């Protein structure tokens, strides 16, 4: 089932115009290798929701991967709501966000502090 936000702001299926400026989102930029872009918040505690979604989409089309660092973490529901602005998100038996924490007696390796295969 599609979320209401998914129909409002779908990710464009075609790249944006080539004239997109890298300075469209405030922050510090660094190219990653072999591809990608690191965008660090200017101020610790910046809210990721203040970044223009259309500009982030343009950066993704250009760099293929955007790492966002230094932004305030969102609570589970706020994270799910933000992700829904990008498009349809899947809901699993645990919901839309899996909170990975170490358990004393885990049922699978995802909840241990050991290596994940």
N, C-alpha and C positions, 0 to 999 in steps of 0.2 A: 504494500500500500504506500503510495507516495504521500510525503508530508506536504502540508499546504505551502511551506516555504520553498519546496523543491520546484513547484510550478512557477513561482515568482521570479527566481533568480537562477535559471539553469546555466551551467557552464557553457560558453559558446562552443559550437562544434567546428568553427572555422577560426583561424588565427585573426587577431586584431590587426589594424593597419600598422605598417612598419614604423611609423613615426612615433611610436610609444616611447616616452622618456622613462629612464630608470628612476628618476627622482619623483615619481608619482606617489610613492608611499614614503613617509618620513622614517628615517633610520639610517644605519650604516650598512653599506653593501660590500660584499666581497665575492668574487667569482669562485666557484668550486671546480675541482677537476675530477673526472673528465667532463662533467657538465653540472649545471646547477648554480644556484645563487644563495648566499647567506644574507639574510636581512635581520640585523640586530636592532632592537628598540633603542631609541635615543635615551629614554629614561627607563630605569628599572621600574616595573610595575605598569608599563604602558598596556593599554587594553587592545588586544588583537582585533576586537570588533570595530575599532575606530579606523582600521585600514580599509581603504576603498576596495570592495570586492572586485569591481571591474578592472582596477589596476593590478591587483594580485593575479587575476586571470591572464592579463596581458603578459605579466612577468613569467607565469608558468608556461605560456605558449612559447616564449622566447628562450627560457632557460631550462625548461622541462621539469625542474625540481627546485622548490623554494624551501629553505630551512628558516623558520622563524624562531629567533632566540631572544630571550630577555623580556618576554611579555608576561603579564600576570597570568597565573594558571586560572582556568575557568572551573567552576563547580560542575559536577556531572551533567546536570540538566542544562546549564548555560552552554557547555561544550556541545552537547547534542543539538541544541537550538542553533548554535553558530554553524555547525557542520551542515545542518539542513538548509542553510542559506546558499550553500554551494551546489546542492542538488539532492537527489534521493539518497537516504541512508538506510542501511539494513538494520532491522531489529532482530536480535537473537533471543534465546531463552533468558539471558541475563539482562537484556535491554539493548540500548544502542552504544553504551560505553562499558567496557570491561575494566574494572579496577583491579590491577594485578598487585596483590600483596602476598607476602610470604606467609604460609600457613604452617603450623606445627606438624600436622598430619595431612599433607596435601593428597588430593585424589589424582593429580597428574603433575607433570614436570613444570608446567607453567607457574605453579604457585610455590616452587621451591627456590632456594637461593643458589642452586646448582646450574650447570650449563644446560642450555636448551639445544637439542639436536637440530 
